[in-house]
Amino acid sequence: MQVDDEPWRTATLAPWSNPDTWRQWRIDWVAPKGTHNLSVRATDGAGVVQVVQNASPVPDGATGYHSASIRVIP
């Protein structure tokens, strides 16, 4: 996961059940007050990191990071 423009952080992954399912993940982050952009990317079993460019899932699978803007309030 990436918070704003900080370096990428490595997430802790849930146990793997089979190659055709997504895995839950978690990351510890003390969220400071304000608006933040969170981005996530995947890494496959061979260690290849997902590319940032968005592409349709047809014919070779979707690509692109998922991002969301959040606001932390006290």
Secondary structure, 3 states (H helix, E strand, C coil): CEECCCCCCCCEECCCCCCCCCCCEECCCCCCCEEEEEEECCECCCCCECCCCCECCCCCCCECCEEEEEEECC
